[in-house]
Amino acid sequence: MGLRKLCNANATCTNTDGNYKCTCPKGYEGDGRKDGTDCRPIVLGQSNNKIISIALGVSISLLVLLVGTSWVYWALKKRKLIKLKEKWFQQNGGLLLQQRLRNHTGSMDTAKIYSAEELEKATDNYNKSKILGQGGYGTVYKGVLLDNKVVAIKKSKIGDQSQIEQFINEVVLLTKINHRNVVKLLGCCLETEVPLLVYEFITNGTLSDHIHDKSRSSLLSWDKRLKIATETAGALAYLHYEASMPIIHRDVKTANILLDGNHTVKVSDFGASRLVPLDQAHELTTLVQGTRGYLDPEYLLTSHLTEKSDVYSFGVVLAELLTGKKVISFLRPENERNLATYFVSMLEEDRLLEILDDHIYNGSNAEELKKVADVAKRSLSVKGDNRPTMKEVAVELDGLRIKEK
């Protein structure tokens, strides 16, 4: 009974060996001793607070663990991406390009090596809505750089790794080209799987668009067409004879002739172009590349590429400007499907006026049209030796423009 007084009235007292134990009933907490924590009714709110505190602590711990794990994951992913970009940069000849640029006085001012992030932002991560055009050598996107400069970014198709040194040499050379009628190569990005080329942006579409879009072709007067032909010939002559190393374009066509707001020519797309070493007399043996309808038949037969191959393709462009017809069309009779051969045969029969575009013949310019048609005919000679050079073509066309003025 004496021990009972030592426990809380609600507690159960139990005698132990040399001691005692007080046990609080259900709904109470404490040690049950009057000289201890006694027996106190359990308050429900306090219990919930403890549970909430425990749950909150566990949640925070899990959140910290999740954030930490995510940070480690993204850090590893970023590190992996950096290493991958470094690998691509070296694989695409980045170190070689830097060396070439250092060896060419002034090149650093004209050729820029862009980062992958710069061009991703410029194109909204290569959004499909930014595509300007697609061809055999890649896709071209419109981009806006951080300084608000509008550019054209060419994403090439997977190339031959054995040709990287030649590619780098061409990049350096093309950045040094400074001709008002050749689209300017601003630089490149080598941190991607395939190199990206950055060009100046030309606002008014391609010559092909202007010739074959009925709403535009009516605005393309003969004066404008002769101006376009003369400027294109001058640009190709520059590439053949005045560049530091001769360049054969190899894919001359109206789709690769860009026009600005004043119909000034910008020859573009050097994806198929080849440099001609000075010791090879302007001739290369190479895998045949180009566009059907524009291809030099001699090059197609022999695989020997010369500057006269560009002359033939330019002859097709002249025929296109004169007739307004597509270079290949299966909607035309069989003898007319290939514009180049049909054009030459009509000239041989003295029937030029029958095939001229309705928008260019005004009754008083027949003689001038015949002279340009004759330049086209000679450029379309089956044998390259019988064709004029681009320099000769440029001089003839320029002479006609001067007389016209």
C-alpha positions in Angstrom: 0.0 0.0 0.0 3.0 2.3 0.7 4.3 1.8 -2.8 0.8 2.6 -4.2 1.1 6.1 -2.8 4.3 6.6 -4.9 2.3 6.1 -8.2 -0.3 8.3 -9.8 -3.8 7.6 -8.7 -4.7 6.4 -12.2 -1.5 4.3 -12.5 -1.1 0.6 -11.8 1.6 -0.1 -9.3 3.6 -3.3 -9.7 6.1 -4.6 -7.1 9.4 -5.7 -8.5 12.5 -7.1 -6.8 13.7 -4.3 -4.6 11.8 -1.7 -6.6 8.4 -0.9 -8.1 6.9 0.0 -11.4 4.1 2.5 -12.3 2.2 2.0 -15.5 -0.2 4.7 -16.9 -3.5 3.5 -18.2 -4.5 3.8 -21.9 -5.0 7.3 -23.0 -2.3 8.6 -20.7 1.5 9.2 -21.1 4.4 9.4 -18.6 6.2 7.1 -16.2 3.2 7.1 -13.7 5.4 8.2 -10.7 4.4 11.1 -8.6 8.0 12.2 -8.4 8.5 11.6 -12.1 6.6 12.6 -15.2 3.3 11.4 -13.6 0.4 10.3 -15.9 -0.9 13.0 -18.3 -3.8 12.6 -20.7 -2.6 12.3 -24.3 -3.6 15.4 -26.3 -4.6 14.3 -29.8 -3.2 17.5 -31.5 0.2 17.0 -30.0 0.3 13.5 -31.3 -0.7 14.7 -34.8 2.0 17.3 -34.6 4.6 14.7 -33.9 3.3 12.6 -36.9 3.4 15.7 -39.1 6.8 16.6 -37.9 8.1 13.1 -38.7 6.4 13.1 -42.1 7.8 16.5 -42.9 11.2 15.5 -41.9 11.0 12.3 -44.1 9.7 14.4 -47.0 12.4 17.0 -46.8 15.0 14.2 -46.6 13.5 12.6 -49.7 13.4 15.9 -51.5 17.0 16.7 -50.7 17.9 13.2 -51.9 16.0 13.6 -55.1 17.5 17.1 -55.8 20.9 15.8 -55.1 20.5 12.8 -57.3 19.1 15.0 -60.1 22.0 17.4 -59.8 24.5 14.6 -60.0 22.6 13.1 -63.1 22.5 16.5 -64.9 26.1 17.2 -64.0 27.2 13.9 -65.4 25.0 14.4 -68.5 26.5 17.9 -69.0 30.0 16.5 -68.6 29.2 13.8 -71.1 27.8 16.3 -73.6 30.9 18.5 -73.2 33.1 15.5 -73.9 31.0 14.6 -76.9 31.2 18.2 -78.3 35.0 18.1 -77.8 35.1 14.8 -79.6 33.1 16.1 -82.5 35.1 19.4 -82.6 38.3 17.4 -83.0 36.7 14.8 -85.4 35.4 17.6 -87.6 38.8 19.3 -87.9 38.4 22.0 -85.3 42.0 22.1 -84.2 43.1 22.1 -87.9 40.8 25.0 -88.7 42.1 27.0 -85.8 45.6 26.4 -87.1 44.7 27.3 -90.6 43.0 30.6 -89.5 46.1 31.5 -87.5 48.2 30.9 -90.5 46.1 33.2 -92.7 46.5 36.9 -91.9 43.2 38.5 -91.3 41.2 35.3 -91.5 40.2 35.5 -87.8 38.3 38.7 -88.6 36.2 37.0 -91.4 35.8 33.4 -90.2 34.1 32.7 -86.9 33.8 29.4 -85.1 30.3 29.3 -83.6 29.3 27.3 -80.6 26.5 24.6 -80.8 24.4 26.6 -78.2 24.6 29.8 -80.3 23.1 28.1 -83.4 20.6 26.1 -81.4 19.2 29.3 -79.9 19.4 31.1 -83.3 17.2 28.4 -84.9 14.9 27.7 -81.9 16.6 24.3 -81.6 16.3 23.7 -85.4 12.5 24.2 -85.5 10.9 22.9 -88.7 9.3 26.4 -89.2 12.8 27.8 -89.6 13.7 25.6 -92.7 14.5 27.7 -95.8 15.2 24.8 -98.0 16.3 21.2 -98.3 18.6 19.6 -101.0 20.9 16.8 -101.7 23.7 18.2 -99.5 21.7 19.2 -96.4 19.0 21.4 -94.8 19.2 25.2 -94.6 17.6 27.0 -91.6 17.0 30.7 -91.0 18.6 31.9 -87.8 18.8 35.0 -85.7 22.0 35.4 -83.7 22.2 37.1 -80.3 23.3 40.4 -82.0 20.0 40.2 -84.1 21.9 39.4 -87.2 19.9 37.2 -89.5 21.8 34.2 -91.0 21.3 31.1 -93.0 22.6 27.9 -91.3 23.3 24.9 -93.4 23.1 21.5 -91.6 25.0 19.1 -93.9 24.3 15.4 -94.3 26.8 12.9 -92.9 30.1 13.4 -94.7 33.1 11.3 -95.5 35.5 11.6 -92.5 38.5 11.1 -94.8 37.6 14.4 -96.5 37.8 16.6 -93.3 41.1 18.2 -94.2 39.7 19.2 -97.6 36.5 20.5 -96.0 38.6 22.7 -93.6 40.7 24.0 -96.5 37.5 24.9 -98.4 36.0 26.7 -95.3 39.1 28.8 -95.0 39.1 29.6 -98.7 35.4 30.4 -98.9 35.6 32.8 -96.0 38.2 34.7 -97.9 36.0 35.0 -101.0 34.9 38.6 -101.3 32.7 39.0 -104.3 29.4 40.9 -104.3 27.6 38.2 -106.2 28.8 35.2 -104.1 27.0 34.5 -100.9 29.4 35.1 -98.0 30.4 32.3 -95.7 30.5 33.8 -92.2 31.9 30.8 -90.3 31.0 27.3 -89.1 30.3 25.2 -86.0 32.2 22.0 -85.5 30.7 20.9 -82.1 28.0 18.9 -83.7 28.0 15.4 -85.3 28.3 17.0 -88.8 29.7 20.5 -89.4 27.3 23.5 -89.6 28.0 26.3 -92.1 26.8 29.9 -91.4 26.1 32.1 -94.4 24.8 35.6 -94.9 21.0 35.6 -95.2 19.5 36.6 -98.6 16.0 37.9 -98.5 14.3 37.4 -101.8 14.4 33.7 -102.5 15.9 31.8 -105.5 15.9 32.5 -109.2 14.0 29.3 -109.7 11.2 30.7 -107.5 11.0 33.9 -109.6 11.0 32.1 -113.0 8.6 29.3 -112.2 6.1 31.1 -109.9 3.6 32.7 -112.2 2.9 35.6 -109.8 6.7 36.4 -109.8 7.7 35.6 -113.3 5.6 38.4 -114.8 7.7 40.9 -112.7 11.0 39.4 -114.1 11.5 41.6 -117.1 14.2 40.9 -119.7 16.4 43.7 -118.3 16.3 42.0 -114.9 17.0 38.6 -116.4 20.0 39.9 -118.4 21.3 41.6 -115.2 20.9 38.3 -113.3 22.6 36.3 -116.1 25.5 38.8 -116.3 26.1 38.9 -112.5 25.9 35.0 -112.3 28.5 34.7 -115.1 30.8 37.2 -113.4 30.6 35.3 -110.1 31.4 32.0 -111.7 34.3 33.5 -113.7 35.6 34.9 -110.4 35.5 31.5 -108.8 37.2 29.9 -111.8 40.0 32.4 -112.4 40.3 35.0 -109.6 39.9 33.0 -106.4 43.2 32.2 -104.6 42.6 28.6 -105.7 40.2 27.9 -108.6 36.8 26.6 -107.5 34.4 24.6 -109.7 30.9 25.0 -108.3 29.6 21.7 -109.8 25.9 22.4 -109.0 25.1 25.6 -110.9 21.3 25.9 -111.2 18.5 28.5 -110.7 17.8 27.0 -107.2 21.3 27.9 -106.2 21.2 31.5 -107.4 19.7 33.7 -104.6 18.3 37.2 -105.2 18.1 40.1 -102.8 15.5 42.8 -102.8 17.1 44.6 -105.7 17.4 41.3 -107.7 21.2 41.3 -107.1 22.6 37.8 -107.6 24.2 35.8 -104.8 25.6 32.4 -106.0 25.2 29.9 -103.2 25.4 26.3 -102.1 29.0 25.1 -102.4 28.2 21.7 -101.0 29.3 20.0 -104.2 32.1 22.4 -105.0 35.7 21.3 -105.6 39.0 23.2 -105.3 41.3 22.7 -108.3 45.0 22.4 -107.3 47.0 24.7 -109.4 49.1 21.8 -110.8 46.0 20.0 -112.2 45.2 22.4 -115.1 41.6 23.0 -114.0 40.6 19.3 -114.3 39.6 16.7 -111.7 38.5 13.1 -111.8 35.7 12.7 -109.3 32.5 11.0 -108.5 29.7 12.5 -110.6 27.5 14.9 -108.6 25.1 17.6 -109.6 21.4 18.0 -110.5 19.6 16.2 -113.3 19.0 18.5 -116.3 22.0 20.7 -115.5 24.7 18.0 -115.6 27.4 18.3 -118.2 27.0 15.2 -120.5 30.8 15.0 -121.0 31.4 15.0 -117.2 28.6 12.4 -116.8 30.3 10.1 -119.3 33.9 10.5 -118.3 33.8 11.7 -114.6 36.3 14.4 -115.6 35.3 17.6 -113.9 36.5 20.9 -115.5 35.4 24.5 -115.3 33.6 23.8 -118.6 31.1 21.7 -116.6 30.0 24.9 -114.9 29.7 26.5 -118.3 27.3 23.8 -119.5 25.1 24.2 -116.3 25.1 28.0 -116.8 23.9 27.4 -120.4 20.9 25.6 -119.0 20.3 28.5 -116.6 20.3 30.9 -119.7 17.8 28.6 -121.5 15.6 28.7 -118.4 15.8 32.5 -118.2 14.9 32.8 -121.9 12.1 30.2 -122.0 10.7 30.2 -118.5 10.5 26.4 -118.8 11.6 23.8 -116.2 14.8 21.9 -117.1 13.1 18.5 -116.9 9.4 17.9 -117.4 7.6 14.7 -118.2 4.4 16.7 -118.9 6.0 17.9 -122.2 6.3 15.7 -125.4 9.3 13.4 -125.3 11.4 15.5 -127.6 10.9 18.5 -125.3 11.4 16.9 -121.9 15.0 17.9 -121.6 15.2 21.7 -121.9 18.9 21.8 -122.9 18.5 19.5 -125.9 15.1 20.9 -126.9 16.5 24.5 -126.7 19.5 23.7 -128.9 17.3 21.9 -131.5 14.9 24.8 -131.7 17.8 27.3 -132.3 19.2 25.1 -135.0 15.8 25.3 -136.7 15.8 29.1 -136.2 12.6 28.9 -134.0 13.8 30.8 -130.9 10.8 33.2 -130.9 8.4 30.2 -130.6 9.9 29.1 -127.2 10.6 32.5 -125.6 8.9 33.4 -122.3 5.9 35.6 -123.0 7.2 38.2 -120.5 10.5 39.0 -122.2 9.9 39.5 -125.9 8.6 43.0 -126.8 9.2 43.1 -130.5 12.2 45.4 -130.4 14.7 43.2 -128.5 14.7 40.2 -130.8 18.4 40.7 -131.8 19.6 40.9 -128.2 17.6 37.8 -127.3 19.2 35.9 -130.2 22.7 36.9 -129.1 22.0 35.7 -125.6 20.5 32.5 -127.0 23.6 32.0 -129.0 25.8 32.3 -125.9 23.5 29.6 -124.3 23.8 27.4 -127.4 27.6 27.5 -127.4 27.7 26.9 -123.6 25.5 23.8 -124.2 27.9 22.2 -126.7 28.3 18.4 -126.0 32.1 18.7 -126.1 33.6 20.9 -123.4 36.4 22.1 -125.7 33.7 23.7 -127.9 32.2 25.7 -125.1 33.4 29.3 -124.2 35.0 29.9 -120.8 33.0 31.6 -118.0 35.2 34.6 -118.4 34.3 34.9 -122.1 30.6 34.4 -121.3 30.7 37.1 -118.7 32.4 39.6 -121.1 29.8 38.9 -123.9 26.8 39.3 -121.5 28.3 42.4 -119.9 28.8 43.9 -123.4 25.2 43.3 -124.2 24.1 45.1 -121.0 26.3 48.1 -121.8 24.8 48.4 -125.3 21.3 48.1 -123.8 21.9 51.0 -121.5 
